[in-house]
Amino acid sequence: MKVVTSKMKLLVAQRELHERRRLSVRILTEESGASRSTVERLLNNTIKRIPVDDLGALCRYFNCTVGDMLQMEEDMNHT
């Protein structure tokens, strides 16, 4: 079964390298405008629903598309 997973950790790592600074959850929420719970759940890949306004804010912050933020992959827990 395929599931949607978050690629936000990769986006954060790329931005940290580019900006040469650590991006904490607090910084990500303050600078993007997305809610803390959405950011934490995307980073931990535990999110079940994403508010569209948070998704838009994060895509603008990372200058990416929804497809850059999320991906479909096989659920290894249900094989």
Helices and strands as residue ranges (DSSP letters): E 2-6, H 8-19, H 25-32, H 36-44, H 52-62, H 66-69, E 70-74, G 76-78
